[in-house]
């Protein structure tokens, strides 16, 4: 059995100015910047990446981006490329978040292009998958998740797969206060692990970390993080305040 280090990532979404982001990062680093039990990532908006990154220097907290384009440069007004992110010492990038899919029309094929570009440019993709409320109520959760996982990982080689992180985010639980029960979340995480086994083999599937996203907070994190296939969290609202984010990191460190 491979022991996967827990991973807590904060997705700030469209929040925090550069100054606000730098201040939040400083608070986080003061509290947990030296711990090594849990991998910790913060994902500010593009405008706050540089200021946040400066305040992360010398700590064990990593810097991530919330999105990127699949082309390396060109006439793509308003977009940001992998080399631009790398130049700011970004190590991870969130791809395929449900808000990008629903609000900005990102398709599985487009997200797959981004995943492949990220890997080629030494960025670790956090591939988001998850069903809407109507899809869950129709009994289509696993079908939707399978389509998104398989399409998102198309063309990813066995040697590249361990660099990918999967985030299962039931759309109906994002920012709503609703949370999948630990059993519901574990069922889908185990299903994703099974898909990874079919795609890449058991050994590699056991190395890939699968995060839960969807209103995870300090009060419900211990139960979720205790599940066999839940390796951490992609945190939205609770990542915007240092106390709750730090408490989530500590909950992950305590999870067995």
SULWOZI-V56168 format. One record per helix or strand of 3 or more residues. SS is the DSSP state (H for helix, E for strand). FROM is the first residue (numbers start at 1). TO is the last residue. If there is no record, write none. Layout:
SS:FROM:TO ; SS:FROM:TO
//
This chain:
E:7:11 ; H:18:32 ; E:39:43 ; H:46:56 ; E:61:65 ; H:82:87 ; E:92:95 ; H:98:104 ; H:108:120 ; E:124:129 ; H:133:137 ; H:141:152 ; H:158:161 ; E:165:169 ; H:171:173 ; H:182:200 ; H:202:205 ; E:210:213 ; H:218:225 ; E:232:235 ; H:237:239 ; H:242:254
//
